[in-house]
Amino acid sequence: NIKTTVEIKAKSGEGGRLFGSITNKQIAEALKKEHGFKIDRRKIELDEPIKSLGHVNVPVKLYPDVQGTVKVHVTEQ
């Protein structure tokens, strides 16, 4: 099980709710920028966009039998 952390900054309002949301495309871009991993956004199995600050574990299907986890840390911009 491979585990990597990425940090994504976003604007938020009251109670840590984001203005907008974090998508699998943004996670893929952060993986490439922060770690040099080129992962197809369709392999990032995000059930629904992230809509609040904090940590979220997101499964990534690397190969048919290999799955990793990306820890997404959403912080205030």
N, CA, C and O atoms as a Maestro MAE file, in Angstrom:
{
 s_m_m2io_version
 :::
 2.0.0
}

f_m_ct {
 s_m_title
 :::
 protein
 m_atom[308] {
  # First column is atom index #
  i_m_mmod_type
  r_m_x_coord
  r_m_y_coord
  r_m_z_coord
  i_m_residue_number
  s_m_chain_name
  s_m_pdb_residue_name
  s_m_pdb_atom_name
  i_m_atomic_number
  :::
  1 25 0.849 -1.189 0.000 1 A "ASN " " N  " 7
  2 3 0.000 0.000 0.000 1 A "ASN " " CA " 6
  3 2 0.891 1.248 0.000 1 A "ASN " " C  " 6
  4 15 1.669 1.465 0.929 1 A "ASN " " O  " 8
  5 25 0.772 2.041 -1.024 2 A "ILE " " N  " 7
  6 3 1.581 3.241 -1.179 2 A "ILE " " CA " 6
  7 2 0.804 4.424 -0.626 2 A "ILE " " C  " 6
  8 15 -0.383 4.577 -0.912 2 A "ILE " " O  " 8
  9 25 1.470 5.269 0.170 3 A "LYS " " N  " 7
  10 3 0.789 6.415 0.751 3 A "LYS " " CA " 6
  11 2 1.607 7.682 0.533 3 A "LYS " " C  " 6
  12 15 2.791 7.724 0.865 3 A "LYS " " O  " 8
  13 25 0.986 8.706 -0.019 4 A "THR " " N  " 7
  14 3 1.618 9.976 -0.313 4 A "THR " " CA " 6
  15 2 0.682 11.082 0.148 4 A "THR " " C  " 6
  16 15 -0.538 10.924 0.118 4 A "THR " " O  " 8
  17 25 1.255 12.201 0.575 5 A "THR " " N  " 7
  18 3 0.445 13.336 1.000 5 A "THR " " CA " 6
  19 2 0.649 14.500 0.040 5 A "THR " " C  " 6
  20 15 1.774 14.795 -0.365 5 A "THR " " O  " 8
  21 25 -0.450 15.157 -0.321 6 A "VAL " " N  " 7
  22 3 -0.379 16.391 -1.106 6 A "VAL " " CA " 6
  23 2 -1.157 17.468 -0.362 6 A "VAL " " C  " 6
  24 15 -2.124 17.183 0.345 6 A "VAL " " O  " 8
  25 25 -0.718 18.706 -0.535 7 A "GLU " " N  " 7
  26 3 -1.415 19.829 0.091 7 A "GLU " " CA " 6
  27 2 -2.024 20.690 -1.007 7 A "GLU " " C  " 6
  28 15 -1.362 21.061 -1.976 7 A "GLU " " O  " 8
  29 25 -3.296 20.993 -0.828 8 A "ILE " " N  " 7
  30 3 -4.005 21.838 -1.784 8 A "ILE " " CA " 6
  31 2 -4.604 23.003 -1.010 8 A "ILE " " C  " 6
  32 15 -5.300 22.805 -0.014 8 A "ILE " " O  " 8
  33 25 -4.330 24.214 -1.473 9 A "LYS " " N  " 7
  34 3 -4.861 25.410 -0.823 9 A "LYS " " CA " 6
  35 2 -6.155 25.827 -1.513 9 A "LYS " " C  " 6
  36 15 -6.261 25.790 -2.739 9 A "LYS " " O  " 8
  37 25 -7.131 26.222 -0.708 10 A "ALA " " N  " 7
  38 3 -8.423 26.638 -1.254 10 A "ALA " " CA " 6
  39 2 -9.027 27.719 -0.371 10 A "ALA " " C  " 6
  40 15 -8.721 27.814 0.818 10 A "ALA " " O  " 8
  41 25 -9.879 28.522 -0.965 11 A "LYS " " N  " 7
  42 3 -10.579 29.552 -0.200 11 A "LYS " " CA " 6
  43 2 -11.774 28.906 0.488 11 A "LYS " " C  " 6
  44 15 -12.485 28.088 -0.096 11 A "LYS " " O  " 8
  45 25 -11.977 29.296 1.749 12 A "SER " " N  " 7
  46 3 -13.095 28.721 2.481 12 A "SER " " CA " 6
  47 2 -13.839 29.802 3.242 12 A "SER " " C  " 6
  48 15 -13.333 30.902 3.462 12 A "SER " " O  " 8
  49 25 -15.036 29.461 3.631 13 A "GLY " " N  " 7
  50 3 -15.879 30.369 4.390 13 A "GLY " " CA " 6
  51 2 -16.053 29.854 5.802 13 A "GLY " " C  " 6
  52 15 -15.191 29.163 6.346 13 A "GLY " " O  " 8
  53 25 -17.167 30.199 6.374 14 A "GLU " " N  " 7
  54 3 -17.482 29.831 7.752 14 A "GLU " " CA " 6
  55 2 -17.523 28.315 7.933 14 A "GLU " " C  " 6
  56 15 -18.077 27.596 7.102 14 A "GLU " " O  " 8
  57 25 -16.938 27.845 9.014 15 A "GLY " " N  " 7
  58 3 -16.962 26.417 9.325 15 A "GLY " " CA " 6
  59 2 -16.062 25.567 8.449 15 A "GLY " " C  " 6
  60 15 -16.195 24.343 8.438 15 A "GLY " " O  " 8
  61 25 -15.142 26.192 7.709 16 A "GLY " " N  " 7
  62 3 -14.216 25.423 6.886 16 A "GLY " " CA " 6
  63 2 -14.796 24.913 5.583 16 A "GLY " " C  " 6
  64 15 -14.162 24.107 4.903 16 A "GLY " " O  " 8
  65 25 -15.999 25.366 5.216 17 A "ARG " " N  " 7
  66 3 -16.597 24.958 3.937 17 A "ARG " " CA " 6
  67 2 -15.907 25.700 2.808 17 A "ARG " " C  " 6
  68 15 -15.690 26.909 2.895 17 A "ARG " " O  " 8
  69 25 -15.562 24.984 1.754 18 A "LEU " " N  " 7
  70 3 -14.857 25.587 0.624 18 A "LEU " " CA " 6
  71 2 -15.810 26.352 -0.287 18 A "LEU " " C  " 6
  72 15 -16.980 25.997 -0.435 18 A "LEU " " O  " 8
  73 25 -15.274 27.420 -0.897 19 A "PHE " " N  " 7
  74 3 -15.965 28.081 -1.993 19 A "PHE " " CA " 6
  75 2 -15.583 27.260 -3.218 19 A "PHE " " C  " 6
  76 15 -14.467 27.397 -3.720 19 A "PHE " " O  " 8
  77 25 -16.468 26.422 -3.703 20 A "GLY " " N  " 7
  78 3 -16.123 25.481 -4.760 20 A "GLY " " CA " 6
  79 2 -15.747 24.155 -4.131 20 A "GLY " " C  " 6
  80 15 -16.194 23.844 -3.027 20 A "GLY " " O  " 8
  81 25 -14.926 23.365 -4.822 21 A "SER " " N  " 7
  82 3 -14.538 22.058 -4.301 21 A "SER " " CA " 6
  83 2 -13.223 21.612 -4.931 21 A "SER " " C  " 6
  84 15 -12.761 22.183 -5.918 21 A "SER " " O  " 8
  85 25 -12.628 20.571 -4.332 22 A "ILE " " N  " 7
  86 3 -11.387 19.974 -4.830 22 A "ILE " " CA " 6
  87 2 -11.769 18.739 -5.636 22 A "ILE " " C  " 6
  88 15 -12.501 17.878 -5.148 22 A "ILE " " O  " 8
  89 25 -11.274 18.651 -6.872 23 A "THR " " N  " 7
  90 3 -11.625 17.543 -7.757 23 A "THR " " CA " 6
  91 2 -10.435 16.607 -7.959 23 A "THR " " C  " 6
  92 15 -9.316 16.915 -7.549 23 A "THR " " O  " 8
  93 25 -10.687 15.466 -8.593 24 A "ASN " " N  " 7
  94 3 -9.610 14.518 -8.870 24 A "ASN " " CA " 6
  95 2 -8.571 15.133 -9.821 24 A "ASN " " C  " 6
  96 15 -7.399 14.759 -9.768 24 A "ASN " " O  " 8
  97 25 -8.977 16.057 -10.678 25 A "LYS " " N  " 7
  98 3 -8.032 16.730 -11.579 25 A "LYS " " CA " 6
  99 2 -7.040 17.568 -10.767 25 A "LYS " " C  " 6
  100 15 -5.845 17.563 -11.061 25 A "LYS " " O  " 8
  101 25 -7.517 18.280 -9.762 26 A "GLN " " N  " 7
  102 3 -6.636 19.091 -8.925 26 A "GLN " " CA " 6
  103 2 -5.682 18.208 -8.115 26 A "GLN " " C  " 6
  104 15 -4.529 18.577 -7.896 26 A "GLN " " O  " 8
  105 25 -6.161 17.049 -7.673 27 A "ILE " " N  " 7
  106 3 -5.307 16.118 -6.934 27 A "ILE " " CA " 6
  107 2 -4.210 15.591 -7.851 27 A "ILE " " C  " 6
  108 15 -3.054 15.496 -7.441 27 A "ILE " " O  " 8
  109 25 -4.566 15.243 -9.104 28 A "ALA " " N  " 7
  110 3 -3.581 14.762 -10.078 28 A "ALA " " CA " 6
  111 2 -2.523 15.833 -10.344 28 A "ALA " " C  " 6
  112 15 -1.334 15.524 -10.426 28 A "ALA " " O  " 8
  113 25 -2.952 17.094 -10.477 29 A "GLU " " N  " 7
  114 3 -2.011 18.195 -10.713 29 A "GLU " " CA " 6
  115 2 -1.080 18.382 -9.512 29 A "GLU " " C  " 6
  116 15 0.112 18.633 -9.689 29 A "GLU " " O  " 8
  117 25 -1.615 18.261 -8.290 30 A "ALA " " N  " 7
  118 3 -0.799 18.404 -7.083 30 A "ALA " " CA " 6
  119 2 0.211 17.264 -6.969 30 A "ALA " " C  " 6
  120 15 1.349 17.490 -6.556 30 A "ALA " " O  " 8
  121 25 -0.189 16.042 -7.329 31 A "LEU " " N  " 7
  122 3 0.742 14.911 -7.304 31 A "LEU " " CA " 6
  123 2 1.902 15.134 -8.255 31 A "LEU " " C  " 6
  124 15 3.047 14.828 -7.926 31 A "LEU " " O  " 8
  125 25 1.611 15.668 -9.434 32 A "LYS " " N  " 7
  126 3 2.665 15.921 -10.416 32 A "LYS " " CA " 6
  127 2 3.583 17.044 -9.938 32 A "LYS " " C  " 6
  128 15 4.806 16.925 -10.023 32 A "LYS " " O  " 8
  129 25 3.003 18.128 -9.439 33 A "LYS " " N  " 7
  130 3 3.775 19.290 -9.008 33 A "LYS " " CA " 6
  131 2 4.632 18.995 -7.777 33 A "LYS " " C  " 6
  132 15 5.812 19.346 -7.742 33 A "LYS " " O  " 8
  133 25 4.034 18.345 -6.760 34 A "GLU " " N  " 7
  134 3 4.729 18.136 -5.492 34 A "GLU " " CA " 6
  135 2 5.652 16.926 -5.484 34 A "GLU " " C  " 6
  136 15 6.681 16.937 -4.809 34 A "GLU " " O  " 8
  137 25 5.291 15.871 -6.235 35 A "HIS " " N  " 7
  138 3 6.047 14.617 -6.155 35 A "HIS " " CA " 6
  139 2 6.559 14.102 -7.492 35 A "HIS " " C  " 6
  140 15 7.314 13.130 -7.527 35 A "HIS " " O  " 8
  141 25 6.162 14.735 -8.596 36 A "GLY " " N  " 7
  142 3 6.588 14.282 -9.914 36 A "GLY " " CA " 6
  143 2 5.866 13.042 -10.400 36 A "GLY " " C  " 6
  144 15 6.306 12.407 -11.359 36 A "GLY " " O  " 8
  145 25 4.739 12.676 -9.742 37 A "PHE " " N  " 7
  146 3 3.964 11.503 -10.162 37 A "PHE " " CA " 6
  147 2 2.951 11.928 -11.207 37 A "PHE " " C  " 6
  148 15 2.141 12.825 -10.974 37 A "PHE " " O  " 8
  149 25 3.003 11.275 -12.365 38 A "LYS " " N  " 7
  150 3 2.019 11.559 -13.404 38 A "LYS " " CA " 6
  151 2 0.943 10.478 -13.328 38 A "LYS " " C  " 6
  152 15 1.137 9.356 -13.796 38 A "LYS " " O  " 8
  153 25 -0.192 10.835 -12.729 39 A "ILE " " N  " 7
  154 3 -1.300 9.898 -12.537 39 A "ILE " " CA " 6
  155 2 -2.510 10.423 -13.301 39 A "ILE " " C  " 6
  156 15 -2.877 11.591 -13.167 39 A "ILE " " O  " 8
  157 25 -3.116 9.575 -14.087 40 A "ASP " " N  " 7
  158 3 -4.334 9.955 -14.812 40 A "ASP " " CA " 6
  159 2 -5.429 10.266 -13.792 40 A "ASP " " C  " 6
  160 15 -5.647 9.495 -12.857 40 A "ASP " " O  " 8
  161 25 -6.108 11.379 -13.970 41 A "ARG " " N  " 7
  162 3 -7.135 11.794 -13.011 41 A "ARG " " CA " 6
  163 2 -8.245 10.752 -12.870 41 A "ARG " " C  " 6
  164 15 -8.892 10.675 -11.826 41 A "ARG " " O  " 8
  165 25 -8.468 9.951 -13.917 42 A "ARG " " N  " 7
  166 3 -9.513 8.913 -13.849 42 A "ARG " " CA " 6
  167 2 -9.125 7.766 -12.919 42 A "ARG " " C  " 6
  168 15 -9.984 6.984 -12.511 42 A "ARG " " O  " 8
  169 25 -7.825 7.655 -12.578 43 A "LYS " " N  " 7
  170 3 -7.364 6.604 -11.666 43 A "LYS " " CA " 6
  171 2 -7.537 7.017 -10.203 43 A "LYS " " C  " 6
  172 15 -7.415 6.194 -9.295 43 A "LYS " " O  " 8
  173 25 -7.824 8.310 -9.988 44 A "ILE " " N  " 7
  174 3 -8.032 8.819 -8.630 44 A "ILE " " CA " 6
  175 2 -9.504 8.620 -8.297 44 A "ILE " " C  " 6
  176 15 -10.375 9.265 -8.880 44 A "ILE " " O  " 8
  177 25 -9.771 7.722 -7.358 45 A "GLU " " N  " 7
  178 3 -11.136 7.287 -7.082 45 A "GLU " " CA " 6
  179 2 -11.788 8.141 -5.991 45 A "GLU " " C  " 6
  180 15 -12.011 7.687 -4.868 45 A "GLU " " O  " 8
  181 25 -12.082 9.374 -6.352 46 A "LEU " " N  " 7
  182 3 -12.724 10.315 -5.452 46 A "LEU " " CA " 6
  183 2 -14.226 10.168 -5.640 46 A "LEU " " C  " 6
  184 15 -14.754 10.470 -6.711 46 A "LEU " " O  " 8
  185 25 -14.924 9.700 -4.592 47 A "ASP " " N  " 7
  186 3 -16.371 9.469 -4.706 47 A "ASP " " CA " 6
  187 2 -17.128 10.746 -5.044 47 A "ASP " " C  " 6
  188 15 -18.014 10.750 -5.897 47 A "ASP " " O  " 8
  189 25 -16.766 11.830 -4.362 48 A "GLU " " N  " 7
  190 3 -17.372 13.129 -4.644 48 A "GLU " " CA " 6
  191 2 -16.336 14.198 -4.352 48 A "GLU " " C  " 6
  192 15 -15.421 13.962 -3.562 48 A "GLU " " O  " 8
  193 25 -16.453 15.369 -4.968 49 A "PRO " " N  " 7
  194 3 -15.465 16.427 -4.734 49 A "PRO " " CA " 6
  195 2 -15.362 16.784 -3.251 49 A "PRO " " C  " 6
  196 15 -16.344 16.716 -2.512 49 A "PRO " " O  " 8
  197 25 -14.153 17.165 -2.833 50 A "ILE " " N  " 7
  198 3 -13.911 17.546 -1.439 50 A "ILE " " CA " 6
  199 2 -14.414 18.971 -1.251 50 A "ILE " " C  " 6
  200 15 -14.080 19.859 -2.036 50 A "ILE " " O  " 8
  201 25 -15.220 19.192 -0.206 51 A "LYS " " N  " 7
  202 3 -15.853 20.499 -0.028 51 A "LYS " " CA " 6
  203 2 -15.530 21.164 1.293 51 A "LYS " " C  " 6
  204 15 -16.179 22.143 1.660 51 A "LYS " " O  " 8
  205 25 -14.520 20.649 2.034 52 A "SER " " N  " 7
  206 3 -14.171 21.279 3.306 52 A "SER " " CA " 6
  207 2 -12.676 21.147 3.575 52 A "SER " " C  " 6
  208 15 -11.992 20.311 2.983 52 A "SER " " O  " 8
  209 25 -12.182 21.993 4.486 53 A "LEU " " N  " 7
  210 3 -10.782 21.945 4.883 53 A "LEU " " CA " 6
  211 2 -10.519 20.663 5.661 53 A "LEU " " C  " 6
  212 15 -11.444 20.072 6.219 53 A "LEU " " O  " 8
  213 25 -9.259 20.229 5.702 54 A "GLY " " N  " 7
  214 3 -8.888 19.060 6.498 54 A "GLY " " CA " 6
  215 2 -8.176 18.012 5.672 54 A "GLY " " C  " 6
  216 15 -7.693 18.280 4.572 54 A "GLY " " O  " 8
  217 25 -8.120 16.792 6.235 55 A "HIS " " N  " 7
  218 3 -7.449 15.661 5.586 55 A "HIS " " CA " 6
  219 2 -8.482 14.679 5.049 55 A "HIS " " C  " 6
  220 15 -9.489 14.392 5.695 55 A "HIS " " O  " 8
  221 25 -8.208 14.175 3.856 56 A "VAL " " N  " 7
  222 3 -9.065 13.151 3.249 56 A "VAL " " CA " 6
  223 2 -8.157 12.112 2.607 56 A "VAL " " C  " 6
  224 15 -7.240 12.466 1.867 56 A "VAL " " O  " 8
  225 25 -8.402 10.830 2.883 57 A "ASN " " N  " 7
  226 3 -7.668 9.746 2.227 57 A "ASN " " CA " 6
  227 2 -8.410 9.364 0.952 57 A "ASN " " C  " 6
  228 15 -9.598 9.041 0.984 57 A "ASN " " O  " 8
  229 25 -7.694 9.406 -0.172 58 A "VAL " " N  " 7
  230 3 -8.307 9.143 -1.470 58 A "VAL " " CA " 6
  231 2 -7.604 7.958 -2.125 58 A "VAL " " C  " 6
  232 15 -6.388 7.995 -2.312 58 A "VAL " " O  " 8
  233 25 -8.351 6.899 -2.481 59 A "PRO " " N  " 7
  234 3 -7.745 5.753 -3.155 59 A "PRO " " CA " 6
  235 2 -7.335 6.086 -4.590 59 A "PRO " " C  " 6
  236 15 -8.017 6.831 -5.293 59 A "PRO " " O  " 8
  237 25 -6.197 5.512 -5.005 60 A "VAL " " N  " 7
  238 3 -5.695 5.692 -6.366 60 A "VAL " " CA " 6
  239 2 -5.401 4.312 -6.931 60 A "VAL " " C  " 6
  240 15 -4.654 3.536 -6.336 60 A "VAL " " O  " 8
  241 25 -5.987 4.011 -8.073 61 A "LYS " " N  " 7
  242 3 -5.753 2.720 -8.718 61 A "LYS " " CA " 6
  243 2 -4.541 2.872 -9.631 61 A "LYS " " C  " 6
  244 15 -4.641 3.469 -10.703 61 A "LYS " " O  " 8
  245 25 -3.403 2.338 -9.212 62 A "LEU " " N  " 7
  246 3 -2.162 2.479 -9.969 62 A "LEU " " CA " 6
  247 2 -2.069 1.470 -11.111 62 A "LEU " " C  " 6
  248 15 -1.708 1.823 -12.234 62 A "LEU " " O  " 8
  249 25 -2.394 0.222 -10.817 63 A "TYR " " N  " 7
  250 3 -2.409 -0.870 -11.786 63 A "TYR " " CA " 6
  251 2 -3.599 -1.744 -11.432 63 A "TYR " " C  " 6
  252 15 -4.206 -1.536 -10.381 63 A "TYR " " O  " 8
  253 25 -3.962 -2.722 -12.273 64 A "PRO " " N  " 7
  254 3 -5.137 -3.548 -11.952 64 A "PRO " " CA " 6
  255 2 -5.141 -4.124 -10.530 64 A "PRO " " C  " 6
  256 15 -6.191 -4.150 -9.889 64 A "PRO " " O  " 8
  257 25 -4.002 -4.579 -10.031 65 A "ASP " " N  " 7
  258 3 -3.964 -5.186 -8.700 65 A "ASP " " CA " 6
  259 2 -3.231 -4.331 -7.674 65 A "ASP " " C  " 6
  260 15 -2.968 -4.796 -6.564 65 A "ASP " " O  " 8
  261 25 -2.899 -3.104 -8.018 66 A "VAL " " N  " 7
  262 3 -2.136 -2.245 -7.107 66 A "VAL " " CA " 6
  263 2 -2.912 -0.961 -6.850 66 A "VAL " " C  " 6
  264 15 -3.211 -0.195 -7.766 66 A "VAL " " O  " 8
  265 25 -3.232 -0.746 -5.557 67 A "GLN " " N  " 7
  266 3 -3.937 0.471 -5.185 67 A "GLN " " CA " 6
  267 2 -3.128 1.211 -4.142 67 A "GLN " " C  " 6
  268 15 -2.561 0.597 -3.238 67 A "GLN " " O  " 8
  269 25 -3.073 2.505 -4.260 68 A "GLY " " N  " 7
  270 3 -2.395 3.335 -3.278 68 A "GLY " " CA " 6
  271 2 -3.391 4.279 -2.650 68 A "GLY " " C  " 6
  272 15 -4.575 4.268 -2.986 68 A "GLY " " O  " 8
  273 25 -2.900 5.100 -1.731 69 A "THR " " N  " 7
  274 3 -3.741 6.090 -1.079 69 A "THR " " CA " 6
  275 2 -3.026 7.425 -1.108 69 A "THR " " C  " 6
  276 15 -1.837 7.514 -0.798 69 A "THR " " O  " 8
  277 25 -3.754 8.457 -1.480 70 A "VAL " " N  " 7
  278 3 -3.220 9.809 -1.425 70 A "VAL " " CA " 6
  279 2 -3.925 10.506 -0.273 70 A "VAL " " C  " 6
  280 15 -5.154 10.554 -0.215 70 A "VAL " " O  " 8
  281 25 -3.131 11.043 0.642 71 A "LYS " " N  " 7
  282 3 -3.697 11.826 1.735 71 A "LYS " " CA " 6
  283 2 -3.740 13.268 1.249 71 A "LYS " " C  " 6
  284 15 -2.696 13.886 1.039 71 A "LYS " " O  " 8
  285 25 -4.923 13.800 1.071 72 A "VAL " " N  " 7
  286 3 -5.108 15.157 0.582 72 A "VAL " " CA " 6
  287 2 -5.351 16.067 1.780 72 A "VAL " " C  " 6
  288 15 -6.312 15.886 2.528 72 A "VAL " " O  " 8
  289 25 -4.475 17.038 1.950 73 A "HIS " " N  " 7
  290 3 -4.590 18.006 3.046 73 A "HIS " " CA " 6
  291 2 -5.039 19.320 2.434 73 A "HIS " " C  " 6
  292 15 -4.269 19.990 1.747 73 A "HIS " " O  " 8
  293 25 -6.295 19.687 2.688 74 A "VAL " " N  " 7
  294 3 -6.840 20.932 2.147 74 A "VAL " " CA " 6
  295 2 -6.673 22.024 3.210 74 A "VAL " " C  " 6
  296 15 -7.192 21.907 4.320 74 A "VAL " " O  " 8
  297 25 -5.945 23.084 2.855 75 A "THR " " N  " 7
  298 3 -5.679 24.177 3.795 75 A "THR " " CA " 6
  299 2 -6.226 25.488 3.251 75 A "THR " " C  " 6
  300 15 -6.508 25.620 2.060 75 A "THR " " O  " 8
  301 25 -6.368 26.446 4.145 76 A "GLU " " N  " 7
  302 3 -6.863 27.786 3.800 76 A "GLU " " CA " 6
  303 2 -5.879 28.506 2.896 76 A "GLU " " C  " 6
  304 15 -4.675 28.505 3.152 76 A "GLU " " O  " 8
  305 25 -6.387 29.117 1.847 77 A "GLN " " N  " 7
  306 3 -5.534 29.867 0.915 77 A "GLN " " CA " 6
  307 2 -5.253 31.254 1.434 77 A "GLN " " C  " 6
  308 15 -4.553 32.028 0.782 77 A "GLN " " O  " 8
  :::
 }
 m_bond[307] {
  # First column is bond index #
  i_m_from
  i_m_to
  i_m_order
  :::
  1 1 2 1
  2 2 3 1
  3 3 4 2
  4 3 5 1
  5 5 6 1
  6 6 7 1
  7 7 8 2
  8 7 9 1
  9 9 10 1
  10 10 11 1
  11 11 12 2
  12 11 13 1
  13 13 14 1
  14 14 15 1
  15 15 16 2
  16 15 17 1
  17 17 18 1
  18 18 19 1
  19 19 20 2
  20 19 21 1
  21 21 22 1
  22 22 23 1
  23 23 24 2
  24 23 25 1
  25 25 26 1
  26 26 27 1
  27 27 28 2
  28 27 29 1
  29 29 30 1
  30 30 31 1
  31 31 32 2
  32 31 33 1
  33 33 34 1
  34 34 35 1
  35 35 36 2
  36 35 37 1
  37 37 38 1
  38 38 39 1
  39 39 40 2
  40 39 41 1
  41 41 42 1
  42 42 43 1
  43 43 44 2
  44 43 45 1
  45 45 46 1
  46 46 47 1
  47 47 48 2
  48 47 49 1
  49 49 50 1
  50 50 51 1
  51 51 52 2
  52 51 53 1
  53 53 54 1
  54 54 55 1
  55 55 56 2
  56 55 57 1
  57 57 58 1
  58 58 59 1
  59 59 60 2
  60 59 61 1
  61 61 62 1
  62 62 63 1
  63 63 64 2
  64 63 65 1
  65 65 66 1
  66 66 67 1
  67 67 68 2
  68 67 69 1
  69 69 70 1
  70 70 71 1
  71 71 72 2
  72 71 73 1
  73 73 74 1
  74 74 75 1
  75 75 76 2
  76 75 77 1
  77 77 78 1
  78 78 79 1
  79 79 80 2
  80 79 81 1
  81 81 82 1
  82 82 83 1
  83 83 84 2
  84 83 85 1
  85 85 86 1
  86 86 87 1
  87 87 88 2
  88 87 89 1
  89 89 90 1
  90 90 91 1
  91 91 92 2
  92 91 93 1
  93 93 94 1
  94 94 95 1
  95 95 96 2
  96 95 97 1
  97 97 98 1
  98 98 99 1
  99 99 100 2
  100 99 101 1
  101 101 102 1
  102 102 103 1
  103 103 104 2
  104 103 105 1
  105 105 106 1
  106 106 107 1
  107 107 108 2
  108 107 109 1
  109 109 110 1
  110 110 111 1
  111 111 112 2
  112 111 113 1
  113 113 114 1
  114 114 115 1
  115 115 116 2
  116 115 117 1
  117 117 118 1
  118 118 119 1
  119 119 120 2
  120 119 121 1
  121 121 122 1
  122 122 123 1
  123 123 124 2
  124 123 125 1
  125 125 126 1
  126 126 127 1
  127 127 128 2
  128 127 129 1
  129 129 130 1
  130 130 131 1
  131 131 132 2
  132 131 133 1
  133 133 134 1
  134 134 135 1
  135 135 136 2
  136 135 137 1
  137 137 138 1
  138 138 139 1
  139 139 140 2
  140 139 141 1
  141 141 142 1
  142 142 143 1
  143 143 144 2
  144 143 145 1
  145 145 146 1
  146 146 147 1
  147 147 148 2
  148 147 149 1
  149 149 150 1
  150 150 151 1
  151 151 152 2
  152 151 153 1
  153 153 154 1
  154 154 155 1
  155 155 156 2
  156 155 157 1
  157 157 158 1
  158 158 159 1
  159 159 160 2
  160 159 161 1
  161 161 162 1
  162 162 163 1
  163 163 164 2
  164 163 165 1
  165 165 166 1
  166 166 167 1
  167 167 168 2
  168 167 169 1
  169 169 170 1
  170 170 171 1
  171 171 172 2
  172 171 173 1
  173 173 174 1
  174 174 175 1
  175 175 176 2
  176 175 177 1
  177 177 178 1
  178 178 179 1
  179 179 180 2
  180 179 181 1
  181 181 182 1
  182 182 183 1
  183 183 184 2
  184 183 185 1
  185 185 186 1
  186 186 187 1
  187 187 188 2
  188 187 189 1
  189 189 190 1
  190 190 191 1
  191 191 192 2
  192 191 193 1
  193 193 194 1
  194 194 195 1
  195 195 196 2
  196 195 197 1
  197 197 198 1
  198 198 199 1
  199 199 200 2
  200 199 201 1
  201 201 202 1
  202 202 203 1
  203 203 204 2
  204 203 205 1
  205 205 206 1
  206 206 207 1
  207 207 208 2
  208 207 209 1
  209 209 210 1
  210 210 211 1
  211 211 212 2
  212 211 213 1
  213 213 214 1
  214 214 215 1
  215 215 216 2
  216 215 217 1
  217 217 218 1
  218 218 219 1
  219 219 220 2
  220 219 221 1
  221 221 222 1
  222 222 223 1
  223 223 224 2
  224 223 225 1
  225 225 226 1
  226 226 227 1
  227 227 228 2
  228 227 229 1
  229 229 230 1
  230 230 231 1
  231 231 232 2
  232 231 233 1
  233 233 234 1
  234 234 235 1
  235 235 236 2
  236 235 237 1
  237 237 238 1
  238 238 239 1
  239 239 240 2
  240 239 241 1
  241 241 242 1
  242 242 243 1
  243 243 244 2
  244 243 245 1
  245 245 246 1
  246 246 247 1
  247 247 248 2
  248 247 249 1
  249 249 250 1
  250 250 251 1
  251 251 252 2
  252 251 253 1
  253 253 254 1
  254 254 255 1
  255 255 256 2
  256 255 257 1
  257 257 258 1
  258 258 259 1
  259 259 260 2
  260 259 261 1
  261 261 262 1
  262 262 263 1
  263 263 264 2
  264 263 265 1
  265 265 266 1
  266 266 267 1
  267 267 268 2
  268 267 269 1
  269 269 270 1
  270 270 271 1
  271 271 272 2
  272 271 273 1
  273 273 274 1
  274 274 275 1
  275 275 276 2
  276 275 277 1
  277 277 278 1
  278 278 279 1
  279 279 280 2
  280 279 281 1
  281 281 282 1
  282 282 283 1
  283 283 284 2
  284 283 285 1
  285 285 286 1
  286 286 287 1
  287 287 288 2
  288 287 289 1
  289 289 290 1
  290 290 291 1
  291 291 292 2
  292 291 293 1
  293 293 294 1
  294 294 295 1
  295 295 296 2
  296 295 297 1
  297 297 298 1
  298 298 299 1
  299 299 300 2
  300 299 301 1
  301 301 302 1
  302 302 303 1
  303 303 304 2
  304 303 305 1
  305 305 306 1
  306 306 307 1
  307 307 308 2
  :::
 }
}
